[in-house]
Amino acid sequence: MLSQLTAAKQQLSLLSKDKEFYSKQLCQLETKLRYADDRIVQLNEQLEKTKQAREDLFSEYVASR
């Protein structure tokens, strides 16, 4: 009975450590995800501006001919 109690306490301790580790890891991954999402938004905005600039330059080129 005592050995079962000791084993259960060890298991509880290990599970608590696992929970702490995975909580930290989840927090780090959520931060990386937010950064990546922000970066995607920035790059999409930059892409749209670049496309518009290209269209404007092409229009100017056509108009000058």
Buried (B, 14 or more C-beta within 10 A) or exposed (E): EEEEEEEEEEEEEEEEEEEEEEEEEEEEEEEEEEEEEEEEEEEEEEEEEEEEEEEEEEEEEEEEE
